[in-house]
């Protein structure tokens, strides 16, 4: 049973550029959440997608946007990258919006120079 | 302010010794509670969870946690630590009033000395 997968593993971008990160949820899961984990900190909730719609959003600017596809996979897009966007981006999946048990992928390490 | 607090940034224990990692939360209603472990360069693995019922919950890898409502705490314990337990441990809560998003503590880095 494949768990949550994310791509790419690592990414280096320049300030001002745009980036797209991808996530495939665990089999049988239909809800995807995204978290940002800065170095030395706990993950912070960005947003959650269910039925191709954003259901919840954390305290992140509009530069952060996402999408969920009919097969439940998801993308995280960040525009106008800032140095402070450098972090590990984690995707988590659960079985429905009330599914509190979330399973995390290995993350994408984004470095902004 | 509503938050999750892990008061210990680093903890070092000897292999074979017991372990307790502390976690306190401040939310109005009792949230759902979780402990995750993260090895270097890896994602988060769920160790255990508390939703309701028995306040002592068992998890994977020999870990257990006890929910104490009066202290708003959910401390993680292990009777005998192995060198492979060295990692960073995160307490997380899902506050009822905020849907099912997880709010994480800052983490505790566990070092195991032989």
Interface residues (C-beta under 8 A of the other chain):
Chain A: X4 X33 X35 X40 X41 X42 X43 X44 X45 X48 X55 X56 X58 X90 X92 X94 X97 X98 X99 X100 X101 X102 X103 X104 X105 X106 X107
Chain B: X4 X32 X36 X42 X43 X44 X45 X46 X49 X51 X90 X92 X94 X98 X99 X100 X101 X102 X103 X104 X105 X106 X107
